[in-house]
Amino acid sequence: MSSYYTDLDDALGADEEAEQYLRQRALERRRDQLRILRITVNTVKNTPVRGAKVEVKCSCGNIFTARKADVARGWGKYCSKSCKSTYKNNGKGWR
C-alpha cells in the first residue's frame, strides 16, 4: 500500500525527469541552430570579392589595394581614415 508521501515523491521525480528532458531538448535545438549558423557563415566567407583591385600608394608611403571603380571615382587615395585626416589637414593630424 502506498502512502500519500511516496506518491508525491514519485510525482516530483517525474516532474524533474520531464524538466531535465526539456532542458536537454532545448540544448540540442540550440546546438542545431549554431551548427546551421556556422554553415551559413562559412559559405558567406567563401564568396568572391566584388570588383577588380589595383595597388595604390598612400601619401604616407604605404602600398594598399583599392577597388578600380573607387579609384576612378576619386576615392581610394588613402590607406586608412587616420591617414586621410592627417593629410587632408595639411599633415597636421587632428585639430
DOMI-517760 format. One record per residue: residue number from 1; residue in one letter; chain; x, y, z of N, C-alpha, C in turn. Coordinates in Angstrom, 2 decimals. Layout:
<lumbas>
lumba seq=NUM&type=A&mol=A&n_east=X&n_north=Y&n_up=Z&ca_east=X&ca_north=Y&ca_up=Z&c_east=X&c_north=Y&c_up=Z
...
</lumbas>
This chain:
<lumbas>
lumba seq=1&type=M&mol=A&n_east=0.85&n_north=-1.17&n_up=0.00&ca_east=0.00&ca_north=0.00&ca_up=0.00&c_east=0.89&c_north=1.23&c_up=0.00
lumba seq=2&type=S&mol=A&n_east=0.61&n_north=2.14&n_up=-0.90&ca_east=1.41&ca_north=3.35&ca_up=-0.98&c_east=0.76&c_north=4.47&c_up=-0.18
lumba seq=3&type=S&mol=A&n_east=1.60&n_north=5.30&n_up=0.31&ca_east=1.10&ca_north=6.42&ca_up=1.10&c_east=1.06&c_north=7.68&c_up=0.24
lumba seq=4&type=Y&mol=A&n_east=0.51&n_north=8.67&n_up=0.81&ca_east=0.40&ca_north=9.96&ca_up=0.11&c_east=1.79&c_north=10.49&c_up=-0.22
lumba seq=5&type=Y&mol=A&n_east=2.75&n_north=10.36&n_up=0.72&ca_east=4.07&ca_north=10.93&ca_up=0.53&c_east=4.89&c_north=10.18&c_up=-0.52
lumba seq=6&type=T&mol=A&n_east=4.76&n_north=8.89&n_up=-0.62&ca_east=5.50&ca_north=8.17&ca_up=-1.66&c_east=4.94&c_north=8.51&c_up=-3.04
lumba seq=7&type=D&mol=A&n_east=3.63&n_north=8.68&n_up=-3.14&ca_east=3.04&ca_north=9.10&ca_up=-4.41&c_east=3.53&c_north=10.50&c_up=-4.79
lumba seq=8&type=L&mol=A&n_east=3.63&n_north=11.36&n_up=-3.80&ca_east=4.10&ca_north=12.72&ca_up=-4.03&c_east=5.56&c_north=12.71&c_up=-4.47
lumba seq=9&type=D&mol=A&n_east=6.38&n_north=11.88&n_up=-3.83&ca_east=7.78&ca_north=11.77&ca_up=-4.22&c_east=7.90&c_north=11.25&c_up=-5.66
lumba seq=10&type=D&mol=A&n_east=7.09&n_north=10.27&n_up=-6.03&ca_east=7.11&ca_north=9.76&ca_up=-7.40&c_east=6.70&c_north=10.84&c_up=-8.40
lumba seq=11&type=A&mol=A&n_east=5.72&n_north=11.64&n_up=-8.04&ca_east=5.25&ca_north=12.71&ca_up=-8.92&c_east=6.35&c_north=13.77&c_up=-9.09
lumba seq=12&type=L&mol=A&n_east=7.04&n_north=14.12&n_up=-7.99&ca_east=8.13&ca_north=15.08&ca_up=-8.08&c_east=9.27&c_north=14.54&c_up=-8.93
lumba seq=13&type=G&mol=A&n_east=9.56&n_north=13.27&n_up=-8.80&ca_east=10.60&ca_north=12.65&ca_up=-9.62&c_east=10.25&c_north=12.71&c_up=-11.10
lumba seq=14&type=A&mol=A&n_east=8.99&n_north=12.50&n_up=-11.42&ca_east=8.55&ca_north=12.57&ca_up=-12.81&c_east=8.67&c_north=14.00&c_up=-13.34
lumba seq=15&type=D&mol=A&n_east=8.34&n_north=14.99&n_up=-12.50&ca_east=8.47&ca_north=16.38&ca_up=-12.91&c_east=9.94&c_north=16.73&c_up=-13.19
lumba seq=16&type=E&mol=A&n_east=10.82&n_north=16.26&n_up=-12.33&ca_east=12.25&ca_north=16.52&ca_up=-12.52&c_east=12.76&c_north=15.87&c_up=-13.80
lumba seq=17&type=E&mol=A&n_east=12.30&n_north=14.67&n_up=-14.08&ca_east=12.70&ca_north=13.99&ca_up=-15.31&c_east=12.19&c_north=14.74&c_up=-16.53
lumba seq=18&type=A&mol=A&n_east=10.96&n_north=15.22&n_up=-16.46&ca_east=10.39&ca_north=15.98&ca_up=-17.58&c_east=11.16&c_north=17.29&c_up=-17.79
lumba seq=19&type=E&mol=A&n_east=11.50&n_north=17.95&n_up=-16.70&ca_east=12.25&ca_north=19.19&ca_up=-16.79&c_east=13.63&c_north=18.95&c_up=-17.38
lumba seq=20&type=Q&mol=A&n_east=14.28&n_north=17.88&n_up=-16.96&ca_east=15.59&ca_north=17.54&ca_up=-17.48&c_east=15.50&c_north=17.21&c_up=-18.98
lumba seq=21&type=Y&mol=A&n_east=14.45&n_north=16.50&n_up=-19.37&ca_east=14.25&ca_north=16.18&ca_up=-20.77&c_east=14.06&c_north=17.45&c_up=-21.60
lumba seq=22&type=L&mol=A&n_east=13.26&n_north=18.40&n_up=-21.10&ca_east=13.02&ca_north=19.64&ca_up=-21.82&c_east=14.30&c_north=20.48&c_up=-21.93
lumba seq=23&type=R&mol=A&n_east=15.09&n_north=20.51&n_up=-20.86&ca_east=16.37&ca_north=21.21&ca_up=-20.91&c_east=17.29&c_north=20.60&c_up=-21.95
lumba seq=24&type=Q&mol=A&n_east=17.32&n_north=19.28&n_up=-22.01&ca_east=18.17&ca_north=18.58&ca_up=-22.97&c_east=17.72&c_north=18.89&c_up=-24.41
lumba seq=25&type=R&mol=A&n_east=16.42&n_north=18.89&n_up=-24.64&ca_east=15.89&ca_north=19.19&ca_up=-25.98&c_east=16.22&c_north=20.63&c_up=-26.38
lumba seq=26&type=A&mol=A&n_east=16.10&n_north=21.56&n_up=-25.43&ca_east=16.43&ca_north=22.96&ca_up=-25.72&c_east=17.91&c_north=23.11&c_up=-26.07
lumba seq=27&type=L&mol=A&n_east=18.76&n_north=22.39&n_up=-25.36&ca_east=20.19&ca_north=22.42&ca_up=-25.63&c_east=20.49&c_north=21.84&c_up=-27.02
lumba seq=28&type=E&mol=A&n_east=19.83&n_north=20.75&n_up=-27.38&ca_east=20.03&ca_north=20.16&ca_up=-28.71&c_east=19.57&c_north=21.10&c_up=-29.81
lumba seq=29&type=R&mol=A&n_east=18.43&n_north=21.77&n_up=-29.59&ca_east=17.93&ca_north=22.73&ca_up=-30.58&c_east=18.92&c_north=23.88&c_up=-30.76
lumba seq=30&type=R&mol=A&n_east=19.47&n_north=24.37&n_up=-29.65&ca_east=20.43&ca_north=25.47&ca_up=-29.72&c_east=21.69&c_north=25.03&c_up=-30.47
lumba seq=31&type=R&mol=A&n_east=22.16&n_north=23.81&n_up=-30.22&ca_east=23.33&ca_north=23.29&ca_up=-30.96&c_east=23.04&c_north=23.21&c_up=-32.45
lumba seq=32&type=D&mol=A&n_east=21.84&n_north=22.76&n_up=-32.81&ca_east=21.47&ca_north=22.69&ca_up=-34.22&c_east=21.45&c_north=24.08&c_up=-34.86
lumba seq=33&type=Q&mol=A&n_east=20.90&n_north=25.06&n_up=-34.13&ca_east=20.85&ca_north=26.42&ca_up=-34.66&c_east=22.26&c_north=26.97&c_up=-34.86
lumba seq=34&type=L&mol=A&n_east=23.15&n_north=26.73&n_up=-33.90&ca_east=24.52&ca_north=27.20&ca_up=-34.03&c_east=25.24&c_north=26.51&c_up=-35.19
lumba seq=35&type=R&mol=A&n_east=24.96&n_north=25.22&n_up=-35.37&ca_east=25.57&ca_north=24.49&ca_up=-36.48&c_east=25.12&c_north=25.06&c_up=-37.81
lumba seq=36&type=I&mol=A&n_east=23.83&n_north=25.37&n_up=-37.94&ca_east=23.30&ca_north=25.95&ca_up=-39.17&c_east=23.90&c_north=27.33&c_up=-39.38
lumba seq=37&type=L&mol=A&n_east=24.01&n_north=28.11&n_up=-38.32&ca_east=24.60&ca_north=29.44&ca_up=-38.42&c_east=26.05&c_north=29.35&c_up=-38.85
lumba seq=38&type=R&mol=A&n_east=26.79&n_north=28.40&n_up=-38.29&ca_east=28.19&ca_north=28.22&ca_up=-38.65&c_east=28.31&c_north=27.84&c_up=-40.12
lumba seq=39&type=I&mol=A&n_east=27.44&n_north=26.99&n_up=-40.61&ca_east=27.47&ca_north=26.60&ca_up=-42.02&c_east=27.18&c_north=27.82&c_up=-42.89
lumba seq=40&type=T&mol=A&n_east=26.20&n_north=28.63&n_up=-42.49&ca_east=25.84&ca_north=29.81&ca_up=-43.26&c_east=27.00&c_north=30.80&c_up=-43.31
lumba seq=41&type=V&mol=A&n_east=27.65&n_north=31.04&n_up=-42.19&ca_east=28.77&ca_north=31.97&ca_up=-42.13&c_east=29.92&c_north=31.47&c_up=-42.99
lumba seq=42&type=N&mol=A&n_east=30.21&n_north=30.18&n_up=-42.93&ca_east=31.31&ca_north=29.64&ca_up=-43.72&c_east=31.05&c_north=29.76&c_up=-45.21
lumba seq=43&type=T&mol=A&n_east=29.81&n_north=29.59&n_up=-45.64&ca_east=29.53&ca_north=29.71&ca_up=-47.07&c_east=29.56&c_north=31.16&c_up=-47.50
lumba seq=44&type=V&mol=A&n_east=29.21&n_north=32.09&n_up=-46.63&ca_east=29.25&ca_north=33.51&ca_up=-46.99&c_east=30.70&c_north=33.97&c_up=-47.13
lumba seq=45&type=K&mol=A&n_east=31.61&n_north=33.48&n_up=-46.29&ca_east=33.00&ca_north=33.90&ca_up=-46.34&c_east=33.67&c_north=33.49&c_up=-47.65
lumba seq=46&type=N&mol=A&n_east=33.23&n_north=32.43&n_up=-48.28&ca_east=33.89&ca_north=31.91&ca_up=-49.46&c_east=33.42&c_north=32.57&c_up=-50.76
lumba seq=47&type=T&mol=A&n_east=32.58&n_north=33.61&n_up=-50.66&ca_east=32.11&ca_north=34.28&ca_up=-51.87&c_east=33.23&c_north=35.16&c_up=-52.41
lumba seq=48&type=P&mol=A&n_east=33.33&n_north=35.31&n_up=-53.72&ca_east=34.40&ca_north=36.12&ca_up=-54.30&c_east=34.20&c_north=37.61&c_up=-53.99
lumba seq=49&type=V&mol=A&n_east=35.30&n_north=38.33&n_up=-53.94&ca_east=35.25&ca_north=39.76&ca_up=-53.67&c_east=34.84&c_north=40.48&c_up=-54.94
lumba seq=50&type=R&mol=A&n_east=33.96&n_north=41.46&n_up=-54.77&ca_east=33.45&ca_north=42.18&ca_up=-55.94&c_east=34.46&c_north=43.23&c_up=-56.40
lumba seq=51&type=G&mol=A&n_east=34.57&n_north=43.40&n_up=-57.69&ca_east=35.38&ca_north=44.47&ca_up=-58.27&c_east=36.84&c_north=44.11&c_up=-58.44
lumba seq=52&type=A&mol=A&n_east=37.43&n_north=44.67&n_up=-59.50&ca_east=38.85&ca_north=44.47&ca_up=-59.75&c_east=39.65&c_north=45.31&c_up=-58.77
lumba seq=53&type=K&mol=A&n_east=40.80&n_north=44.81&n_up=-58.36&ca_east=41.64&ca_north=45.51&ca_up=-57.39&c_east=42.87&c_north=46.07&c_up=-58.09
lumba seq=54&type=V&mol=A&n_east=43.31&n_north=47.22&n_up=-57.60&ca_east=44.56&ca_north=47.83&ca_up=-58.08&c_east=45.38&c_north=48.21&c_up=-56.85
lumba seq=55&type=E&mol=A&n_east=46.70&n_north=48.26&n_up=-57.02&ca_east=47.57&ca_north=48.69&ca_up=-55.94&c_east=47.76&c_north=50.19&c_up=-56.02
lumba seq=56&type=V&mol=A&n_east=47.61&n_north=50.85&n_up=-54.87&ca_east=47.70&ca_north=52.30&ca_up=-54.80&c_east=48.69&c_north=52.66&c_up=-53.71
lumba seq=57&type=K&mol=A&n_east=49.46&n_north=53.74&n_up=-53.93&ca_east=50.41&ca_north=54.20&ca_up=-52.91&c_east=49.79&c_north=55.37&c_up=-52.16
lumba seq=58&type=C&mol=A&n_east=49.73&n_north=55.25&n_up=-50.85&ca_east=49.16&ca_north=56.29&ca_up=-49.98&c_east=50.18&c_north=57.42&c_up=-49.81
lumba seq=59&type=S&mol=A&n_east=49.72&n_north=58.56&n_up=-49.33&ca_east=50.61&ca_north=59.69&ca_up=-49.08&c_east=51.64&c_north=59.38&c_up=-48.01
lumba seq=60&type=C&mol=A&n_east=51.33&n_north=58.43&n_up=-47.12&ca_east=52.28&ca_north=58.04&ca_up=-46.06&c_east=53.33&c_north=57.07&c_up=-46.58
lumba seq=61&type=G&mol=A&n_east=53.16&n_north=56.58&n_up=-47.82&ca_east=54.12&ca_north=55.65&ca_up=-48.40&c_east=53.67&c_north=54.20&c_up=-48.36
lumba seq=62&type=N&mol=A&n_east=52.56&n_north=53.94&n_up=-47.71&ca_east=52.03&ca_north=52.58&ca_up=-47.61&c_east=51.36&c_north=52.18&c_up=-48.93
lumba seq=63&type=I&mol=A&n_east=51.65&n_north=50.98&n_up=-49.39&ca_east=51.00&ca_north=50.47&ca_up=-50.60&c_east=49.84&c_north=49.58&c_up=-50.17
lumba seq=64&type=F&mol=A&n_east=48.65&n_north=49.84&n_up=-50.72&ca_east=47.46&ca_north=49.08&ca_up=-50.35&c_east=46.64&c_north=48.80&c_up=-51.60
lumba seq=65&type=T&mol=A&n_east=45.66&n_north=47.93&n_up=-51.48&ca_east=44.79&ca_north=47.62&ca_up=-52.62&c_east=43.46&c_north=48.32&c_up=-52.46
lumba seq=66&type=A&mol=A&n_east=42.97&n_north=48.86&n_up=-53.57&ca_east=41.67&ca_north=49.52&ca_up=-53.60&c_east=40.93&c_north=49.04&c_up=-54.84
lumba seq=67&type=R&mol=A&n_east=39.62&n_north=49.17&n_up=-54.81&ca_east=38.85&ca_north=48.78&ca_up=-55.99&c_east=39.09&c_north=49.77&c_up=-57.12
lumba seq=68&type=K&mol=A&n_east=39.19&n_north=49.25&n_up=-58.34&ca_east=39.45&ca_north=50.06&ca_up=-59.51&c_east=38.36&c_north=51.11&c_up=-59.71
lumba seq=69&type=A&mol=A&n_east=37.10&n_north=50.72&n_up=-59.48&ca_east=35.98&ca_north=51.64&ca_up=-59.63&c_east=36.06&c_north=52.79&c_up=-58.61
lumba seq=70&type=D&mol=A&n_east=36.52&n_north=52.49&n_up=-57.40&ca_east=36.66&ca_north=53.52&ca_up=-56.38&c_east=37.75&c_north=54.53&c_up=-56.75
lumba seq=71&type=V&mol=A&n_east=38.85&n_north=54.05&n_up=-57.30&ca_east=39.93&ca_north=54.94&ca_up=-57.72&c_east=39.44&c_north=55.83&c_up=-58.86
lumba seq=72&type=A&mol=A&n_east=38.64&n_north=55.29&n_up=-59.78&ca_east=38.10&ca_north=56.08&ca_up=-60.88&c_east=37.16&c_north=57.17&c_up=-60.37
lumba seq=73&type=R&mol=A&n_east=36.48&n_north=56.93&n_up=-59.27&ca_east=35.59&ca_north=57.94&ca_up=-58.68&c_east=36.35&c_north=59.03&c_up=-57.93
lumba seq=74&type=G&mol=A&n_east=37.62&n_north=58.77&n_up=-57.66&ca_east=38.40&ca_north=59.70&ca_up=-56.87&c_east=38.54&c_north=59.26&c_up=-55.43
lumba seq=75&type=W&mol=A&n_east=38.03&n_north=58.08&n_up=-55.13&ca_east=38.18&ca_north=57.52&ca_up=-53.79&c_east=39.43&c_north=56.64&c_up=-53.78
lumba seq=76&type=G&mol=A&n_east=39.72&n_north=56.03&n_up=-52.67&ca_east=40.83&ca_north=55.09&ca_up=-52.58&c_east=42.18&c_north=55.77&c_up=-52.64
lumba seq=77&type=K&mol=A&n_east=42.29&n_north=56.99&n_up=-52.14&ca_east=43.57&ca_north=57.69&ca_up=-52.15&c_east=44.40&c_north=57.42&c_up=-50.91
lumba seq=78&type=Y&mol=A&n_east=43.73&n_north=57.04&n_up=-49.82&ca_east=44.41&ca_north=56.87&ca_up=-48.54&c_east=44.22&c_north=55.45&c_up=-48.03
lumba seq=79&type=C&mol=A&n_east=45.21&n_north=54.95&n_up=-47.27&ca_east=45.16&ca_north=53.57&ca_up=-46.79&c_east=44.26&c_north=53.42&c_up=-45.57
lumba seq=80&type=S&mol=A&n_east=43.97&n_north=54.50&n_up=-44.85&ca_east=43.13&ca_north=54.41&ca_up=-43.66&c_east=42.47&c_north=55.76&c_up=-43.38
lumba seq=81&type=K&mol=A&n_east=41.53&n_north=55.76&n_up=-42.47&ca_east=40.86&ca_north=57.00&ca_up=-42.10&c_east=41.82&c_north=57.96&c_up=-41.41
lumba seq=82&type=S&mol=A&n_east=42.73&n_north=57.40&n_up=-40.62&ca_east=43.68&ca_north=58.28&ca_up=-39.92&c_east=44.63&c_north=58.96&c_up=-40.91
lumba seq=83&type=C&mol=A&n_east=45.05&n_north=58.25&n_up=-41.96&ca_east=45.90&ca_north=58.87&ca_up=-42.98&c_east=45.14&c_north=59.98&c_up=-43.71
lumba seq=84&type=K&mol=A&n_east=43.89&n_north=59.72&n_up=-44.00&ca_east=43.10&ca_north=60.73&ca_up=-44.70&c_east=42.99&c_north=61.99&c_up=-43.86
lumba seq=85&type=S&mol=A&n_east=42.70&n_north=61.83&n_up=-42.57&ca_east=42.54&ca_north=63.01&ca_up=-41.71&c_east=43.86&c_north=63.76&c_up=-41.56
lumba seq=86&type=T&mol=A&n_east=44.97&n_north=63.02&n_up=-41.50&ca_east=46.28&ca_north=63.65&ca_up=-41.35&c_east=46.62&c_north=64.48&c_up=-42.58
lumba seq=87&type=Y&mol=A&n_east=46.48&n_north=63.91&n_up=-43.77&ca_east=46.91&ca_north=64.58&ca_up=-44.98&c_east=45.88&c_north=65.56&c_up=-45.51
lumba seq=88&type=K&mol=A&n_east=44.63&n_north=65.45&n_up=-45.14&ca_east=43.64&ca_north=66.45&ca_up=-45.52&c_east=43.80&c_north=67.72&c_up=-44.69
lumba seq=89&type=N&mol=A&n_east=44.39&n_north=67.60&n_up=-43.51&ca_east=44.64&ca_north=68.76&ca_up=-42.64&c_east=46.08&c_north=69.24&c_up=-42.78
lumba seq=90&type=N&mol=A&n_east=46.62&n_north=69.18&n_up=-44.00&ca_east=47.98&ca_north=69.65&ca_up=-44.31&c_east=49.05&c_north=68.98&c_up=-43.46
lumba seq=91&type=G&mol=A&n_east=48.84&n_north=67.71&n_up=-43.17&ca_east=49.85&ca_north=66.95&ca_up=-42.44&c_east=49.88&c_north=67.24&c_up=-40.95
lumba seq=92&type=K&mol=A&n_east=48.89&n_north=67.96&n_up=-40.42&ca_east=48.89&ca_north=68.33&ca_up=-39.02&c_east=48.11&c_north=67.37&c_up=-38.15
lumba seq=93&type=G&mol=A&n_east=47.41&n_north=66.42&n_up=-38.73&ca_east=46.62&ca_north=65.48&ca_up=-37.93&c_east=45.35&c_north=66.13&c_up=-37.41
lumba seq=94&type=W&mol=A&n_east=44.86&n_north=65.64&n_up=-36.28&ca_east=43.62&ca_north=66.18&ca_up=-35.69&c_east=43.87&c_north=67.57&c_up=-35.13
lumba seq=95&type=R&mol=A&n_east=42.89&n_north=68.44&n_up=-35.29&ca_east=43.00&ca_north=69.78&ca_up=-34.73&c_east=42.22&c_north=69.88&c_up=-33.47
</lumbas>
